[in-house]
Amino acid sequence: MVPAGSTLAGTPIESALRRHGQEGRLDGDRLALEARGITKVFGNHVALDAVDFGLRAGEVHALLGENGAGKSTLIKILTGAYQPDGGMVLADGVPISLESPQQAQAHGIGTVYQEVNLLPNRSVAENLFLGHQPTRFGLIDRRRMERDSRAILARYGLGIDPSSELGAHSVAVQQIVAIARAVELSGKVLILDEPTASLDRNEVERLFEIIAGLKSSGLAIVFITHFLDQVFAIADRATILRNGRLIETRALDDLTRTDVVRLMLGKDVAFSGATKLEESRPLGEVLAEFRGYGRKRSVHPFDLTVHKGEVIGVAGLLGSGRTEMARIMFGADVADEGTVTVAGAAVAITRPTDAIARGFGFCPEDRKAEGIFGELSVRENIVIALQGKLGWFSALNRDEQLEIAGKFGEAMDIRAASLDMPVKLLSGGNQQKVILSRWLATDPAFLILDEPTRGIDVGAHAEIVRTINRLRDEGLALVVISSEIDEVVAYSSRIVVMRDRELVAELNGENINPGVIVQAIANHREASPA
């Protein structure tokens, strides 16, 4: 909910910003914070390759890029969490050394993360003054701390009791308290990392009003988000990174949403002429239907019909709601509205075991954290879902496990010295094949694959794509999420496009086209879905 005293209830974001935007002027070309030629290497991986970044006083500067672009690494260098391997950081034109977040704070640089890094079991005042409490006669002066907190909160439109426990308030209020603390401690630069990810529309409007007010006071603000509408609503300029390199820094007045998407994905205008070569095939029987299916603060309700023998590709920028949609379809997160039917019968999917019982399988995006069981063997990783489906009273013996694992190891060309070696020792591509084999061993009817080819070598990539095509031809239904537009065009029977946690377009036929997809990602009103 919008905090008490807010003047933004029911007011569109754009009009709120319009009121403040005229007050907030960029302070010429003076850079409050600058990065020159920043390079950072982790092992053999170049996370940042001679990146330049300049932040002006009195501006909101969006930092954009897909997964692996280098945004987080750059922010950690600017806040002292990492030290660069090359280049320099300057504050007000003077080179500075940032060996820790405390040093960054001393130079006026404050950060607020998506997950509020405060103490919910302590009071609002204690959180505001944590580490720098006012004292009297060697003791904390709580009366002064609460009086000063009340004055600070008033500047942000919060009329809450500073002695109340922070955790008793909404996420939006906690976010504002975190911003107030960062500004009070730092005061020159504020870095906001996905600050709106857990907020509803009214809360976003309230936060944007505060950001606009801070901008008008001369604060330099870095705004990191995956929501392009929000970028164009509040930011003055944008810096776009891709694969650790600086692609562009431009005023947003000079860019369209389509321009930004193409720069982030690396797709130029000529690419829009490419089309899917394979003719559309007739759809098979309906396997599952999701109607009005959604989860508050995660993904807006969507309708999706899944047929046997088809691949539904899911396109969209990171943070668009792709993974959230997959998770609620599989029951990893529970939908709080909508219905599901499987093979014509209404079902409830409130946990993954419900989905598995109906023939669903799910390969998650983060295979190391959520896909593999690193300490278990290749054999155990392959049979674990089948064993769960059979129940532990029908335990597979070792010979049965070796037979099943050997069959899929050969079919999927899993390169392992032994089926009993820990799966964590395999390459990323082979780990992905193990996860896919796990679900194929359950004889599924429906597979959900989230970024199945990310971070694997060319050979493994080609093998996964061949497997997707083979499974479709064998009559399986698949939903495949991918950031690679070329790839999703190549194997999809249909494509759904996610933007700002909402399914905004469904494309088929000649509209399975990279240009149409990019347009739909940027602004679905410009697309022409069939």
Secondary structure, 3 states (H helix, E strand, C coil): CCCCCCCCCCCCHHHHHHHHHCCCCCCCCCEEEEEEEEEEEECCEEEEEEEEEEEECCCEEEEECCCCCCHHHHHHHHCCCCCCCEEEEEECCEEECCCCHHHHHHCCEEEECCCCCCCCCCEHHHHHCCCCCCEECCEECHHHHHHHHHHHHHHCCCCCCCCCEHHHCCHHHHHHHHHHHHHHHCCCEEEEECCCCCCCHHHHHHHHHHHHHHHHCCCEEEEECCCHHHHHHHCCEEEEEECCEEEEEEEHHHCCHHHHHHHHHCCCHHHHHCCCCCCCCCCCCEEEEEEEEEECCCEEEEEEEEECCCEEEEECCCCCCHHHHHHHHHCCCCCCEEEEEECCEEECCCCHHHHHHCCEEEECCCHHHHHCCCCCEHHHHHHHHHHHHHCHHHCCCHHHHHHHHHHHHHHCCCCCCCCCCEHHHCCHHHHHHHHHHHHHCCCCCEEEEECCCCCCCHHHHHHHHHHHHHHHHCCCEEEEECCCHHHHHHHCCEEEEEECCEEEEEECHHHCCHHHHHHHHHCHHHCCCC
